[in-house]
Amino acid sequence: MSTTEFIVILSTCANKTEAETIATRLVSERVAACVNITENVTSIYEWQGKIEKGTECLMVIKTRATLFAQVETTIKELSSYDSPEIIALPIEHGSPEYLKWIADATKID
């Protein structure tokens, strides 16, 4: 099992309810092994020519690289944002037991 097979996807949501809805769908459909949700993340960004500041929820999604498109589709479908953050980072190192768990939890039959 190669670590390059796995990724962490970061995505922000407007609120905890939205994040939990997305996380539940991803895990129940086995396209993510786990989603951590952190509330009250302060985000400062430019949007439509203005500097904005807001409070969001951050989702940290653990999955396989081959499932990125399915995760992206679900987030876009359920997000209230016009252009939700959906970025993936490769997992370069990880404990073999944890990576095996991600693999097992994301098997699609």
N, C-alpha and C positions, 0 to 999 in steps of 0.2 A: 504494500500500500504506500503510495507516494504522497508526501505532504502537498504537492502541487495540485492534487485532486480536490483540495478543500479551500474554501474561502470564507471570509467574514464580510458580510454586507452591512454597511451603515446606512440608515435611513431615518429621517426625522418625520414626526407627525405633529398635528396641531394639539392633540391632547391624549390622555391616557386611554380613554375609551376607544379612540381610533387605533391607537397602537395595539391594544389588546385584541381588537377585532382582526387586524392584519396578522398579528402573531398567532392567534388561534387558528386562522385559516392555513397559514404556512405550515404549522406543526401538524395539524389534523390531516392535511393533504400530503404529508411526509416530504415536502420540498425543503423543509428546514428541520434540523434536529432540535434547535433551541433558539429562543429569542429572548434576550435580556432587554428590559425596558427601564430606562432611566428618566425620571420626571424632572421637570424644572431646569432644563438645559437652557441657558441664555444664549441666543444666537444673534449675532450682529452681521448684517449682510447688505449688499446693494440689491435692490429690486425695483425695476422700472424707473431708474434714474434717481432713486432716493436711498439714503442709508436708513435701514430698518433695524429695530431691536425687538425681539419677541422671546417668549418662553415656549419651548417645545418639549416633546418627548423624543429621546433618542432610542432607536432600536439597534441592537447588535445581533445580527442574524448569522448563525453558523450553519453552513451547508456545503454541498459539493459544487465545484465550478460548473459542472454540466447542468446544474439546476438554476443557474443565474437568470435565464430568460423567464422561467416560470415564476420565480420570486419577483422579478421586475413587473411582470404582467399583473400579478396579484396586488402589489403595492399600488400600481397605477389605477387599478380598478377600484380599490377601496380608499385611497387617499383623498382628502379634501383639497390637497394642493394642486395647483395648475401644473407645476413642474417639481414633483417630489425628488428629494435627494435619494439617489440609489447608486452607491459606489461600492465596489468590491475590492478587497485587499486579499492577496494570497496569504495563506498560512504557510510560512516557511519552515517552522519547526513546531512540533506538538507531541504530547505524550502519545505513544502508540495506542494505549487503552482508550484515550479520549477520541482520537481520530477514528478508531474502530467503532466507537459508539456513534459518532456522526454518520459513518458509513452505514451502520445497521439501522439507524433511525430514519435515514433518508432513502432506503431501498424502495423502489417503486416496482411493483410486480406487474 
